[in-house]
Amino acid sequence: MDLQEVLERMGSGKLYFWSDEKLVEIQTQYMEKLYDFNQTRPAEREKRAALLQEMFAEIGERCYIEPPLRANWGGKNVHFGKGVYANFNLTLVDDGEIFVGDNVMIAPNVTITTATHPIHPELRRKQAQYNLPVVIGNNVWIGAGAAILPGVMIGENSVIGAGSVVTRDIPANVVAVGTPCRVLREIGERDYAFYHKDWPIDLEG
């Protein structure tokens, strides 16, 4: 299998062997930029923003990622909308495409992964894998330590509880929690009146 076919299979959901030497060589080039990003000083915001423009497939205005950032391909297959905030220790297993909408909030220690492996033990021994895209809608909040697994779609405005493992699609406008992650309730009128238990919202939305 030549390199071009491997690259095509990476984005198609088909099996391929990730240990291909030429593939590893290309991947290393992207990881070098990720290394540079993680070595920036807190005051070097402009440098960080410029590096993210080089690293990511797409990144909108007003995006901020707190180092350290981990990414298999240094963000090569990651598409961020506008106003995305990601706290420290975000892990992006971006062998496949990751699409994140506008104004998404990502808490510390979140993992978003597109890569997975067949159950077949001999194929795994030979380092076979396949990739399924992840899509996260606008205004989603992902709680600390959550894991978003390959092929998942999360609808706009939804909240994913801390520590959740998202194994299947989550609809829009819900609070979802747990392992595996399940819908707890819809986001309703009370959420527009109170921000914590019976504490009323006292700021303009």
C-alpha positions as CSV (number, residue, x, y, z in Angstrom):
1,M,0.0,0.0,0.0
2,D,1.6,3.3,-1.1
3,L,1.6,6.5,1.0
4,Q,-1.2,8.2,-0.9
5,E,-3.5,5.2,-0.5
6,V,-2.8,5.2,3.3
7,L,-3.6,8.9,3.5
8,E,-6.8,8.4,1.7
9,R,-7.8,5.5,3.9
10,M,-7.1,7.6,7.0
11,G,-9.9,10.0,6.0
12,S,-12.4,7.4,4.7
13,G,-13.1,5.2,7.8
14,K,-11.2,2.3,6.2
15,L,-8.5,0.2,7.9
16,Y,-4.9,1.1,7.5
17,F,-1.6,0.4,9.3
18,W,-0.5,3.5,11.2
19,S,3.1,2.3,11.6
20,D,3.9,3.0,8.0
21,E,7.4,4.7,8.2
22,K,6.6,7.5,5.7
23,L,3.4,8.3,7.6
24,V,5.3,8.6,10.8
25,E,7.8,10.9,9.1
26,I,5.0,13.2,8.0
27,Q,3.3,13.1,11.4
28,T,6.6,14.1,13.1
29,Q,6.7,17.4,11.1
30,Y,3.3,18.4,12.5
31,M,4.3,17.3,16.0
32,E,7.3,19.7,15.8
33,K,4.9,22.7,15.6
34,L,2.9,21.3,18.5
35,Y,6.1,21.2,20.5
36,D,6.8,24.8,19.8
37,F,3.2,25.8,20.8
38,N,3.6,24.0,24.2
39,Q,6.9,25.8,24.9
40,T,5.4,29.3,24.6
41,R,5.4,31.6,27.6
42,P,2.0,32.8,29.1
43,A,2.6,36.3,27.7
44,E,3.2,35.1,24.1
45,R,-0.5,35.1,23.1
46,E,0.2,36.4,19.6
47,K,2.8,33.7,19.0
48,R,0.3,31.0,20.2
49,A,-2.4,32.3,18.0
50,A,-0.1,32.4,15.0
51,L,1.1,28.8,15.6
52,L,-2.5,27.6,15.9
53,Q,-3.3,29.1,12.5
54,E,-0.4,27.1,11.1
55,M,-1.2,23.9,13.0
56,F,-5.0,23.5,12.6
57,A,-7.0,22.8,9.5
58,E,-9.2,25.7,10.4
59,I,-9.4,28.0,13.5
60,G,-11.7,31.0,13.9
61,E,-11.3,34.3,15.6
62,R,-11.1,34.6,19.4
63,C,-10.0,31.0,20.0
64,Y,-7.8,30.2,22.9
65,I,-6.2,26.9,23.9
66,E,-4.3,26.7,27.2
67,P,-1.1,24.6,26.9
68,P,-0.3,21.9,27.2
69,L,-2.2,20.6,24.2
70,R,-1.8,17.0,23.0
71,A,-2.7,16.1,19.4
72,N,-1.7,13.0,17.4
73,W,-1.3,15.2,14.2
74,G,-0.7,18.5,15.9
75,G,-4.1,19.8,14.9
76,K,-3.8,19.0,11.2
77,N,-7.3,17.5,11.0
78,V,-9.0,19.9,13.5
79,H,-11.5,22.5,12.6
80,F,-12.5,25.1,15.2
81,G,-15.1,27.7,14.8
82,K,-15.0,31.2,16.5
83,G,-14.6,31.8,20.2
84,V,-13.6,28.3,21.2
85,Y,-12.0,28.1,24.6
86,A,-10.1,25.0,25.7
87,N,-8.5,24.7,29.1
88,F,-5.2,22.8,29.8
89,N,-4.5,19.2,28.9
90,L,-6.9,19.0,25.9
91,T,-6.1,15.8,24.0
92,L,-7.1,15.6,20.3
93,V,-6.6,12.2,18.7
94,D,-6.9,13.8,15.3
95,D,-6.0,11.0,12.9
96,G,-9.4,11.7,11.5
97,E,-11.4,15.0,11.3
98,I,-12.6,16.9,14.4
99,F,-15.2,19.6,13.8
100,V,-15.9,22.0,16.7
101,G,-18.5,24.8,16.3
102,D,-18.6,28.4,17.6
103,N,-18.3,29.4,21.3
104,V,-17.6,25.9,22.5
105,M,-16.2,25.6,26.0
106,I,-13.8,22.7,26.8
107,A,-12.8,22.1,30.4
108,P,-9.5,20.6,31.6
109,N,-8.4,17.1,30.8
110,V,-10.9,16.5,28.0
111,T,-10.1,13.9,25.3
112,I,-11.6,14.0,21.8
113,T,-10.6,10.9,19.8
114,T,-11.3,9.9,16.2
115,A,-8.9,6.9,16.0
116,T,-10.0,3.4,17.0
117,H,-9.0,-0.2,16.3
118,P,-10.6,-3.5,15.1
119,I,-11.4,-6.1,17.7
120,H,-9.6,-8.7,15.5
121,P,-6.4,-9.4,17.6
122,E,-4.1,-10.1,14.7
123,L,-5.0,-6.9,12.9
124,R,-4.4,-5.0,16.2
125,R,-1.0,-6.7,16.6
126,K,-0.1,-5.4,13.1
127,Q,-1.2,-1.9,14.3
128,A,-4.3,-1.5,12.2
129,Q,-6.7,1.3,12.9
130,Y,-9.5,3.3,11.3
131,N,-10.8,6.8,12.0
132,L,-14.3,8.2,12.5
133,P,-15.0,11.9,12.5
134,V,-16.3,13.8,15.6
135,V,-18.7,16.8,15.3
136,I,-19.4,19.2,18.2
137,G,-22.1,21.8,17.6
138,N,-22.2,25.5,18.5
139,N,-22.3,26.6,22.2
140,V,-21.5,23.2,23.6
141,W,-19.9,22.9,27.1
142,I,-17.8,19.8,27.7
143,G,-17.0,19.2,31.4
144,A,-13.7,18.3,32.9
145,G,-12.3,14.9,32.2
146,A,-14.9,14.0,29.6
147,A,-14.0,11.6,26.7
148,I,-15.6,12.0,23.3
149,L,-15.2,8.8,21.3
150,P,-14.9,8.2,17.5
151,G,-17.9,8.9,15.3
152,V,-19.9,10.9,17.9
153,M,-22.0,14.0,17.1
154,I,-23.0,16.5,19.9
155,G,-25.9,18.9,19.2
156,E,-25.7,22.6,19.7
157,N,-26.1,24.1,23.2
158,S,-25.8,20.8,25.0
159,V,-23.7,20.3,28.2
160,I,-21.6,17.2,28.7
161,G,-21.1,16.5,32.4
162,A,-17.6,16.1,33.9
163,G,-16.1,12.6,33.6
164,S,-18.6,11.5,31.0
165,V,-17.7,9.0,28.3
166,V,-19.6,9.9,25.2
167,T,-20.0,6.7,23.1
168,R,-23.1,7.8,21.0
169,D,-24.7,10.9,19.5
170,I,-26.1,13.5,21.9
171,P,-29.0,15.7,20.7
172,A,-29.1,19.5,20.9
173,N,-30.3,21.4,24.0
174,V,-29.8,18.8,26.7
175,V,-27.7,18.1,29.7
176,A,-26.0,14.6,29.3
177,V,-23.8,12.8,31.9
178,G,-22.4,9.5,32.8
179,T,-20.5,6.5,31.6
180,P,-21.7,5.8,29.0
181,C,-23.1,9.3,28.6
182,R,-26.9,9.6,28.6
183,V,-29.3,12.5,28.4
184,L,-30.2,13.6,31.9
185,R,-32.7,16.3,30.9
186,E,-33.5,19.0,28.4
187,I,-32.3,22.6,28.9
188,G,-35.4,24.5,29.9
189,E,-36.8,27.8,31.1
190,R,-35.4,27.4,34.6
191,D,-31.9,27.4,33.1
192,Y,-32.5,30.9,31.8
193,A,-33.6,32.1,35.2
194,F,-31.2,30.4,37.7
195,Y,-27.5,29.6,37.2
196,H,-27.0,27.4,40.3
197,K,-29.8,25.7,42.3
198,D,-32.0,28.6,43.4
199,W,-29.5,31.4,42.7
200,P,-31.1,33.8,40.2
201,I,-29.2,35.0,37.2
202,D,-28.3,38.7,37.8
203,L,-26.4,39.5,34.6
204,E,-27.7,40.4,31.2
205,G,-27.5,37.4,28.8
